[in-house]
Amino acid sequence: MPYEFEFRDAELAKPLGALVSALFCRDEFFCRRLLDALRSELPSVLEEEVYQQRRNRLLEYGFPDSFEAMGVYARLDVDRFNLDEFSRPETFFEPGPVAPGFALAEVPSSSLLAEVLAAGIDAANVWDLSFLLNRVMVADRVDVGDSAAVQETLEQVYGYLNIALEQLCGSSLEKAQELFEGTYLVGLFRFGYSVVLGLQQEARRLTASSVGPYLDGPYAALTASLLGRKPRYCIAFDGTARAGDLPFSSLKQVEATRQRLADVETQRRLFEGCFPFDLPGSQEPEAERSGLAEVDQLTLSEIFLTALANRILNRDFAPAPIPSGDLSVLHGLIVENGRVSASLRQKTFDWLNSLEPGAENFGHFCLSIWDEEFCGLDPAALDPRYIGGLLLK
């Protein structure tokens, strides 16, 4: 037999040896597979022991197991959040004589969390904050030696904590201090993150609807920022010339994003239930009749403004492309002092609001495109190549 055996118990050596010999004689292939399987278990046991030793060493330094750390992003039911489930005892275990100061960083002075930290926190809070930061870094696979990545993670942690405090405490500093000192911070972090996840869920629903492929630039950027691995705050509506997004850091950003998503929902209702035409993709024959099927990169504003232009020109309210020869006539009908006339603007807002409450915001967005890209042009020198907000032929 091509195997050597060592037995711990001499009394069992003879019967076990006889059993293996009998198996080998009866079915050599089966016996070899059995012995190979037994032998291959040893490295697995060794790997498990090394893994557990490494895990225990990391736990001693405050770094949890990666699977356990992912629980920091487990979603909570925001409407049924129970603070008692995360209440922290008054006697909090402190693993060292000096609390680590790296977990404390500069926070925007306008935030409620900044006021709590400025008022002073005890060592237990600092330890708890350090444990939370370590869990998030392990979950995100952040290199703890990369100071910039650690700082970015810390700002993200502060952002979700601040959202939780502002959502649960309003502007009450006293209540926020009491909550911060009496609650495990992982619970507040999960609550703040869950608030933002609600925005992501709504953005996913809207992008999957019929209007999703036709969202205008700022709204498309808004949903794209929310649909990443971690939802981020889109700055497209902040009145700045910059584009991009940032980590959520305040309830004000959450509410602003929620309002923009509500605007997209209003647009969906307008195009799916109020306007007498279909978007491309929903009813292909209708799209072909209107000429929309041949146009690339359509947006909701272009579709609506083209239909509105047809209505102003005494045609059906439909997004049929406008003949280039009608541009000067349209310009004269809608422009007053280089902008959309006040009367047309108000009539449009009133009409949209009668179809769907809150639709005035969409009307304002669309007419501002005409203000910038059509109304300010010289009516005697209108070039279809440089006119925005209209589908032309």
Residue, then its C-alpha position, 0 to 999 in steps of 0.5 A: m500500500p503506497y501510504e504510511f500511517e501513524f496512530r495516536d492510540a496503539e490499541l486502535a492501530k491494528p483494527l484501523g490498519a486492517l480496515v484500511s487494508a481491507l478497503f484497499c484490497r476490495d476497492e483500490f480506487f475508492c480507498r485512494r480517494l478516501l485517503d486523499a480526502l482525509r489528507s487534503e483536510l489538513p491544509s484546510v484546518l491550518e488555513e482556518e486556524v491562521y484565518q481565525q488568528r488573524r481575525n482575532r489580532l485585527l479584533e484586538y486593534g478594533f477591526p472586525d471581520s469583513f463579513e461582520a463589517m458589511g453589516v454597517y450598511a444594513r438598511l433600517d426601516v426609517d419609519r419604524f426606527n427604535l432607538d432603544e435597540f441601539s441604546r448604549p450603557e453608561t459604563f462603556f468598555e474602553p480598551g485603552p487608557v487614551a482615546p484615539g484622536f484620529a477619529l476627530a476631524e473638522v466638521p462643517s460649522s453649520s451642521l448639528l454634529a459640529e455643534v455636538l462635537a464643539a460642546g465636547i464629548d467624552a472618551a467613550n464617544v471617541w472610542d465608539l466613533s473609532f470603532l465605527l470608522n474601523r468598521v466602515m473602512v473594513a467594509d469599504r476595503v480602505d487602506v488604513g495607510d492611505s491618509a486621504a482615503v481615511q479622511e474621506t471615509l471619516e467625512q462620509v461617516y460624519g455626514y451620515l451621523n449628521i443626517a441622523l441627528e438632524q432627522l431625529c432631533g431637528s435643531s435641538l442641540e440638547k436632544a442631539q447631545e443626549l442621543f449622541e451620548g446614549t446611542y451606539l453610533v453604528g445605529l445612527f450611522r445605519f439610520g442616516y445611510s438608510v435615509v439616503l438609500g430611500l432616495q436611491q430606491e426612488a431614483r431607481r424606480l424613476t429611471a426604470s419608468s418611461v421617462g427615464p431615457y429622456l431625462d434632461g441633463p441635470y435630472a439625469a445627473l441627479t439620478a446617476s449620482l444616486l444610483g452608484r454603489k453609495p448614493r451621492y448628492c448631485i450639485a447640478f441644481d446648486g446654482t454653480a457652474r460646476a458639475g459632479d457630486l459629493p457625499f451626503s452630509s446634511l438633511k438639507q441636501v436630502e430634502a433638496t434631492r427628494q424635491r428634485l425626485a418629486d419633480v421627476e415624478t411629476q414629469r412622469r405623470l405628465f407624460e404618462g397620463c396627461f399629455p395626448f401623445d406617447l414617448p418613443g418606445s412606449q408606442e412605436p407607431e405613435a413615435e413614427r407618426s410624430g417623427l420622434a423615432e428618428v431623433d437621437q438623444l431626445t429630452l423631455s424639455e425638447i419634447f414638451l417645448t416642441a409640443l407647446a410651440n405647435r400649440i402656439l402656432n395653432r396646431d395640435f399639442a404634439p412634438a412634431p418637429i417645427p419647420s425651420g420657416d416657422l421659427s421667426v413667426l414663433h419667435g414673434l409670438i413668444v418673445e418679450n424683451g428678450r425673454v418668454s413673455a410674462s403672459l405666456r409664462q404664467k398661462t403655461f404654469d397655470w395650465l401645467n398645474s391644472l394637469e398635475p400639481g407642482a408641474e410649474n417647476f418643470g415649466h419653469f425649467c423648460l421656459s428657461i431653456w427658451d430664454e437662454e437658447f431661443c428668445g435672445l436670438d435675432p429674429a432676422a438671423l435665426d439659424p436652426r443649427y444653433i437653436g435649443g429647446l426645439l425639434l426642427k426639420 
